[in-house]
Amino acid sequence: MTNYVLTSDIYKGYKHAGPKAKADINQFLGEVGYQILDLDLPIKRIQKLGYRIFKLPHLFKNKDADKIIFQYPMYTVFLTKAIIKEVRRQTNAKLIFVIHDYEAIRKYKGDQKFFKDEVAIFNAADCLIVHSQAMKDKMRQNGVTTPMVILGAFDYYNPQKLVENHEYHQSICFAGNLEKSSFLTKLKLQHSHAYLFGMDPAPQYPSNISYEGLYQAEELPKYLKGDFGLVWDGTSLDGNGGIYADYQHYNAPHKTSLYLSSGMPVIVWSQAAISKFVLDEHVGIAVESLENLDETLQNISADEYFELQANAQKLAAKLRNGMMIKNAIHQAEEIIDQNGVKTK
C-alpha cells in the first residue's frame, strides 16, 4: 500500500512565504515514502465542473492507498468535497487533514454558508492536525466532531546556516507582509533596532527601524539579522486590531518557524496561541504589548538571551527535519487505528 499527500496551492511561484508550509510538508513526508499528488485545481466555475467530471474520477483509480494526507485549504469548497467523496468511493485510505488555516475564523469570518461547509468538510475526515489547543477548542465549539491532534508549530525546511549571535544587541527582526503589519509604523525604539524583511514596506518608518529587502522564502534565512524574531499581527502595538490580530488566538504562524529554524529566539504576543509552545520550549518571551519594547529588551540579560538562543538552536534541528509533522501523523494514525476509518 502507498501513502499520498494531496496538495494544491494558488500562491505557487510567488515571492513570499505563502506556498512554503505546504511545500515543506511535501518534502518532509516525501522523505519517509509518501507520494506527492500536486493538484493543479482550476479557479473558474465551469473549469471546476469539468475537472470534477473528467479528471477527478481518475485521480485515485488503481491506487492502493493506505493513508492520504490532505493539505487544507485547497481554496475550492466544491472540489474539496468532491475529492473527499472520491477518496471514500475508490479507496479504504485513512484520510488525515493537515490544517494550514481555519478559514471560518479568518478569511470567511461571518460567512454562515462557508462555516457550515467547512464543518462538514472537517467532519468527513478521519483525523485533523490542528495548530493549537485553542484551535481545537474553537472547532469543537463550532461543531467539529472529528478527532484532532495538536501540531504545536510548523516544521521549516531551512538549509541555511543558523543565526548565531555572539553578543546581545537588543535588536529584533520582523519578516512578513509589511502592508498588513501597520503596527510597525507606530513602533518607537530608542536603544534597540528593528530589521524588516518583506513585501510592500511603508514609505517611511520611525527611527531605528530599517527595511532590509524582499527575498524568496528559501533564501530569506540567509539574510536574517537581529537577536529576536518578532511574531506579531494586526494594526496595534497591543496585539489587537483587525481580523489577523484576532486569528493569533488560534494559529501557529509560519514565521515563528522561520525564526526558530534559524536558531533565533522569538517575541510573541502573550495572548496568542503560539505563546504556550514558545514558553514551554523556552525559546522566547511573551509580551502584552510592544509599547515598551526598548525596556523589555533591556531587561533581558545576556545570559538569559544566550540560554534562549541555545534552546532555539536545539529546536531548529527538529524543525529542519520535519519532526513536528511526522510525530503528529503518527499520533493521528494511532487514533484512527482505535476508531476505524470513516466510510461516508
N, C-alpha and C positions, 0 to 999 in steps of 0.2 A: 504493500500500500504506500501511497505517496502523500506528502503534506504540501499544501499550497498556501500562498499568500496572494490575496486579491487586492490590487491597488489601482487607484485612478487619481490623478492629480491635475487639476486645471491650471496650476501655477508652475508646471514643469518648465524649466528653462529660464524662469525669472531670476533676476539678480537680487534675490533676497532669500531669507531662510524658510519661506513658505513650504517648498517641497521637501525640505531636508529630513524632517521627522519620519515621513513615510519611507523615503529612500533609505534611511539608516536602518529601519526595521527590515526592509527588504534585504539589505546587506547582512545584517546580523543573523537573520533566520536562514538566509541562503548559505551561510557558513555551517549550519547544522542540518543541511539537507533539504530545506524547503525549496520548492519550485515557485518562481515568481510569475504570476499572471497579471501583467500590467495592462489594464483595460483602457483603451482609448475611447472613452464614452463620449457620445455626441452631446451637444448643448441644445440644438434646436428640436422643437417638439416632434416634428414629422420624422426627423432622423432618429430620435429616441424610439419611436414606434417601429421604424424599420429595423433597428438594432434588436429590439425585443422579438420581433417576428423571425428575422432571418439569421442573426448571429448568435444570440443568447442560447438557443436550444442546442447549439453545437459546443458550447463552452466547456461543459463537463462530460460530453459524450465519450464513452470508453475510458473515463478517468477513474481509477480505483483509489478514491480519495479517503484518507483516514482523518486528517484534520484540515480545515480550511480557515485560515486567519483572514478576517475581513477588516480592512483598514477604513474606518468610518470617520468622517463622512465622505461620500462619493459625489455629493452635490447634485444628485438627482433622486428624488424620492421614488419616482416611477420605476427607474431601473434598479434601484436598491431593493425594492420589494420584489421585482421580477427575478433578480439574481438569487435572493433567498429562496424563492419558490422553486427555481431550477436546481439549487443545491439539494433541497429536500426531495424533489422529484427524481433526480438522477443519481444521488449518492446517499450513503449512510454516514457521511462525514460528521465529525464534531465541528460545529460552527462557533468560532470564537471571534468576538468583535474587539478590536483594539480601538478605543475611543480617543480620537485626537481632539475633537471639540464636541461639546454638548450643545448643539445649536439652538435648542429650545430656550436656553437661558443666555444665549449670546446673540447670534445674528438674527434669529427669528423670535426674539422675546416678545410675547404678547400675541403671537400668531397662533390661534387656537387650533386651526386645521393642521398646521405643521406639528404642533405639540402632540396631537393625537396620533398623527402618522409616525412620529419619532418613537413614541411609547410602543406602538405596535411593532415597529422595526426591532427595537431593543428586546421586546418580549418574544420575538421569533428566534433569537439566538440561544445557544446552549450556555454561554457564559460571556460576560463582559469584562474587559480590563479597563478600569477607570482610573482617573488621576489620583483621587484622594478620598478620604473618608467623607469629607463634606460633599463631594460629588456623588458618592454612593448614597448618602442620606437624602440628598435632593432628588435623585432618581426614584428612590423608594417612595418618597413623599408624593412624587408625580405619577406613581402607578406602575413603575417598572418592577417586575417580579423575578426576572432572570437573576441567577447567582452572579456575583461580582467579585473580582479580585482587584486589589488596590496596587497600582504600579508604583506610586511614590514620586518618581522622577523619570524622565525620558533618558534613554541612552543617547550618546552622541559620538558618531564616528569622527575621530579627530587625530590625524596622523602628525599634526604639528608638534613642535617641542612645547613642553609645559612652560607657562609663565612663572618664572622663578624670581621673586623679588628678594634681594639680599639686604635691603633697607626698607623701613616702613616710612612712606612719604605722605600718608593720609590722603590718598587720591582714590578716585573711583573711575569706573569705565561704564558706559551705557551703550548697548548696541540694540538697534531695532528700527521700527518705523518712526522716524522723528516727527513726522507731521502729526501723528496722533499722540505724541508724547509732549504735549504743550506745557506740562509741569516744569520742563527743563528751562523754559524761558523765565520762570519765577524763582529759580534756584539761586540763592545768594551764598557765595563762597568767598571767604577772605583768606583763610590759611591753607585750604586744600584746593585740589584741582580736579576737574571732570573732563574726561576724554570721550567724545561722542563719535559713534560709527553708525552709518545707516543712510537710508534714502530720505529725501525731502527735508533737509535741515531748515531751520528758521533763518531768516535773513541775518539775524543778529542774536547773540546770546550774552548773558551777563558776564562780568569779568571772571577770570579763572576757569572758563569753560571753553574748550577748543574742539572744533569739528575736525575729525581725522580721516574722513572719507568713506566711500562705499566699496565693499569688497564682496566677491562671491562667498557664499556660506562656507565652502570648503577651505577658502583661503583666509577668512577673517581671523581665526585663532592666531595666525602668524603675526598679526598686527596689533593684537590687543595689548593695552598697557594700562597700568593702574594697580592699586592694591586690592580693591574690591570690585566685583561686578554688581551693578545695580539692577534689581528686578523690580520694576515699578510700572504702573499703567495709569491712564486717566489724565485728567486736566489739573489736578491739585496736588499740593505737597503733603496733604494728609491722607493720601491714598484713595480719596473719593473722587467723584466727578465722571459721569459717563458710563456707558454700558460695559466698556472694557475694564473699568475700575471695579465694577461690581463682580465681574467674572473672576477676579482674583480670589474671591472667597471659595472658589471651587477647583480651579485648574492648576496644573503644574506647568508653568510657562517654559517653553522650549529654550528660551535664552538662559534660564537657570542652568541648564545642562551645558550650554555653550561655555559659560564661565567655569563651571565645576570641572568639566572635561579638560579644561586648560590649566587646571590646578589653581584657579583663582577663587578665593572665598567670596561670598555674596552678602549683599544687604537686601533684605526683603521687608515688605510691609507686615507688621505683626498680626494683622487680621487676615492675611492671605493664607490660603490652604497650604501653600508650599512652605510656610514658615515652620510647620511641625517637622517636616522632613529635614529642613536646614538645621534646626536646633537639635533634633535627635541625633543627627550625624555630626554635629559640632563643626559645621563647615561655613559658618557665617553668623550674622546677627539679624535680629528682627527689630524694627523700629516703628513707632506710631506715626512719625512724621519726618519729613526732610527739612522742616523749618530750621532745625538746629544741627544740620549735618556737620558743620565745622566742629561743633562741640562734641558731637557723637564720635567723630573720628579721632579727635584729640584725647578722648577718654579711653581709647583702646591703647594699651601699652604695646611696645614692640614684641615682647614675649607672647602676649595674648594673640597678636596678629600672626606670628610665625607658627603658633600651635594650630590656628585655624587653617593656615596655608598648608601645613603638613597633612592635616586631615583631608583637605580638598584634593591634594595630590594623590592620596591613597584612594579616594573615591573616584578620581579621574580614571584610574586603571580599570575599574569596574565598568564605568560608563562607556569607555572606549572599546570594551569587549562585549557589550550588549547583555550584561548580566541582569539588568532590570527586566527586560522583556523576556528573556529566556526563563528566568525564575517565575515570572507572572504566568507564562503559558504553562509551565509545569504545574503550578497551583490550579490553573483552570482545568487542566486535564484530570487532575485528581478529583475535582468537584464533579466533572461530567461523568467520570467512571462510577461515582457514587449515585448520581441522579439519572444517568442514562441520557441518550440523545433524543431531542425532540423530533417528531415525525411530521409535524404540520408547520 
